Amino acid sequence: MHPVHDLSIQLFGPPQIKRGNQQLTLQRRKDLALLAYLAVTAQPHTRDTLAALLWPDADQTTARANIRKTISRLKNELGGDILLTTQDQVSLNSDRSVRLDVRQFQTNLQQPRQHRHALQGDGKPLCQTCQTALEEALSLYQGDFLEGFSLPDSPTFEEWQFFQSEGLRQNLGEILQYLIQGYIQSEQYNSAVEHCRKWLAMDMLHEPAHRQLMLAYALGGQQAAAMRQFEECVRLLKQELGVEPEPETIQLHDAIRDKSISGSTGGKNREVDLLKWKKKDGPAVTSKPSKNNLPIQSTPFIGRSNELREIRKLLESPDCRLVTFLGPGGSGKTRLAIQTGFESSNNGRFEDGVWFIQLAPLTDPNSIISAIKKELNIPTHTDKCEPRQQLLDAVQNRQMLLILDNLEHLLDAASISLLTDLINHAPNLKLLTTSRERVNIQGEHLFPVEGLETPGNESPLSNSEADPEQIAFSALQLFEQSARRVQSSFKITQDNLLTVSQICRHLQGMPLAIELAASWTEVLPVEEINREIKQNLDFLQSELHDLPDRQRSLRAIFDSSWQKLTKPTRSTIKALSVFRSGFSRQAAQAIAGISMKTLLDLTNKSWIQARADGRYQIHELLRQFAFELLECETLTYAQVKDHYCMYYSNRLASLWESWKESGQPKALSELEVEFENIKSAWAWSITDRGYETAIHAILPVIFAYSEIRGKFDELMNMVGEMLKLLERLGGDAKTTRAKIVLRTAQGAYYSDGGPIREAVFEGLYPINMEGIREAWSLSKKSIELHELGFWGILLAYIYGMVIDLNEATQRLKNSILHFQEKNDPWELATAKLHLARLLLAPNQSESQHMDEWINQNLTEALDIFSSLEDRIDTAHTLRQIGSLRMRQGKIEEAIKQWQAAHASLLALDVNEWSTASNIEWQIGDAFLQLGQFEKAFECFQDIARINLEHGYTQQAIAALSKESFEKARHGDLIDALRIRQKCLDLIREAGPAYQVAWNEWEMGELMRLTDKPEEAKVWFEHSRQTFENYKDNVGLSFYWRGIGDLALSMDDFEMAIQGFSKSMEFASHAQHNWISAYALNGLGEAALKQNDLRLAEKHLANALLLARKVHDAGIVLTILASMAKLFFKQGNVENAVELGELVHTHFASWHNTKSQALEALSFVQKSMSPKKFNELKKKGRSLDLWKTVDQILAGD
């Protein structure tokens, strides 16, 4: 019988918590995150550390308040003494019985390590005790660590969770390895096969697992299965990685094929087989190592497993005679060459040895010959041959690898000629050089040496090099190893992982830079190291006496390369250092005057790197070095900045013109990679000379890009900084025009970052009304809208949407006439599109004539955009045509239009996912109106998913919120509650206060619907204060609606009337017909309950009239349910039954609306015969909703 623990925490798979035998459900995700973090780390943490972990974007006061509340809730849930807390620290109580599956898993794994059982080969066989412990550990692994759990707004926690999960997966692999080895040694081949398959399920590209499975099949007598497994391994490696199997895999295949390994192999021979086929990076251990003179290294080699594999392939190729490791100083070329040498020596491929020739101390290229002869022990002057010929004769028939380290400073005609002669005279000789500059002879194979793997890179985890308990990224491993040399207790922990990762990313994985940075851990915390390296290149230096002078600081390394450059080349590199995110050849030409030849030369000298996408970049530390030099030359720096700003102004002006036609995909691609450079150009243009060009040339296309890619914060920062300049400059005609444009750009967004043009529901979030009014007022005084082009169109649209539709519409119509006269097709189509959008906005009057006029404008706009091949605006126009069809009641046609727009925006060459997700919202709403609720829910789930994937938490919350309240109306209330709680968990950490308030109100509504009035009122009151602070009329109208509903349910008619009347008042200010209709219905219900039928009829008729304008079936059916009760009380029982049955059976009726209809039907049923009642119900089911509404409104 298993003991009952005070607390059981299961973190493998979906997390589960038990207190004794009781299952606990922690409602808030951050409560669970904190418990998991404390349990796994098993040590005290400061409150500030925990607050920063879970609320990284909050200020310290808010974060500490949040952690205090979280601790309080956990104590209540878990029992007061499970958590130990002081004023500063928090931990789990070690005196209590807490069972953690992860801890037990790791404890069990320690047992075979302590017994020193071998993972491969003929080591100590796995004992029964260890086998039992490992099998128990395997059973604990019910899924990945915290499977299905995430905190999108807490990247530090998610990074910790990721590394925990990866480390535990590696532990799982180690456990499987132990068990497989044990099963093979004890001849339990079926068990070995089963566990090999589990190992492969973790990573289908892991060759050692394939080999073990092949071996288990073969030893179990299943030779055909072993052969099939080899073929599957070959296929996967080719398909996924484009590589061939490792030599040991091929050798194992050959042995199985030749039946050297089979089920008939005896026990003694089997041990030999296991030894022979144990995992190694090189061939089988039966190969005899080659001799070498390689320098012994004092520290272990870290990472680079993929690079070593590629180098091995190069050296094994008969066509490859010269390999050059190319990279800047400090990139790890020498260390990689030495490791390559050791591997080549160990596998015995070079019979005559692997020889390391250190060239750094040499100053004369002619000394290379004597350096090689010395290391190879070639006698000097044994005959009259020249030294060069002596060397060539000595190596002519030798099979060897020569490693020439630090060749760059000796490259000239003589040294290049020597290398060429060595290759030509010695067919079995291979040369490996390390250099900051390529040798540049025929047959040279370049191997660029880049940084170690860092978190955030797209490179895979370096599982093959990392111990299962170590951090997976090789850059982090090197940092930890280097730090331990000066501070033996240093360890990368959850507390410092994020900062160390930032350091390694900034250094771009450069090994020497990482070692120099880590050496400062003796005296500085990693946070200070991180700050210093971003500010001061001289910080990265060492006082170690055994380091060569050239390696004691990065500046020394860079300066040694810098001194070898000509003055013009230095000027070129300094000019290129202004590019912060890489550059194109064209940009380099325009700003630095660089030719293609010079660009290639700098690439060959490792000053810049050519990227796979055709662009170039300077390593960030080299760029920092050169940029510091540039800043010291004031006049040159100013000239470079001028060229830079001019280039990007011209380039972006050109992109804006191409944006209006077929160039959007290309523009989007270019803006993606140039965005950081463009921000620099904008910042340098914030001067009295540069602002006008920047606003005219840079802002339009950056605005369009930011709107599409959600770059709200960056755009608002850019606009805000420019506005500060204009406030200082005064108010002439130029600055006035600039202010209009900038205020329009500001006003085009809600304060939550959502663009107004892309909103799927208006009026929910605050808008910069003051800025919009200022722009409109300035434009009326000083300029015609058409003179502002796109900005005038956008300003009219925003002003019309949020302030005055009629005035905006009139000025926009005047602009259309001007664009027609000037024959500006894109501006004409854009103006027509925005005019149609204004007239399609909610609460605008409808008529057949108006719809025909809107349709005509949209059709004309669509024709123009299509002829210009403007795919994005074509999609926007299709979207508005869909909205028009929706207003006309043609729902299926609307969905078709929206689906066409959606597909166009998600096309590979555009992939405008942001607007596409907004269109999907409209599709979801349309499915709701068709009663296809599951399809609608799928739409909102998809919107939430794609926004979370792109990091847009607030938009995701809006979609989840929509799913929740629609499920409250048409789905599962419990599920609606679950989703609402998820919204609250996300929004309290990531969202603005008013969005929190809306979710609190919705939670109150769910409490009301589940008959929890007291809890509902608490939630409503939470939301009220925020609505009042923001003067949010819509929010306040919903608050009072909730109060009215609660009062009505308790027959508090005075409060109900007050609540619905207040709701009407605020709804009127907001011009929100939907909530006005709901409030009027509430007043009608209150009058009904008080038997004031005349007043009830008045309120319900007015409610139905407004609801008909909104064309929302849900609110209309709610009002009809009230009318059914009114008809019954008026004695019109037949109409009461028909209307009640229409509401009860209509797909669009909400749950509580159907309940009201049933209530009305139950009253009526008692007053007539069953036959008559069923006939009337049948007639009610056949009624058309909207015709019935029109008949009631007409008095029929």
Order of alpha helices (4+ residues) and beta strands (2+ residues): beta-beta-beta-alpha-beta-alpha-alpha-beta-beta-beta-alpha-alpha-alpha-alpha-alpha-alpha-alpha-alpha-alpha-beta-alpha-beta-alpha-alpha-beta-alpha-beta-beta-alpha-alpha-alpha-alpha-alpha-alpha-alpha-alpha-beta-beta-alpha-alpha-alpha-alpha-alpha-alpha-alpha-alpha-alpha-alpha-alpha-alpha-alpha-alpha-alpha-alpha-alpha-alpha-alpha-alpha-alpha-alpha-alpha-alpha-alpha-alpha-alpha-alpha
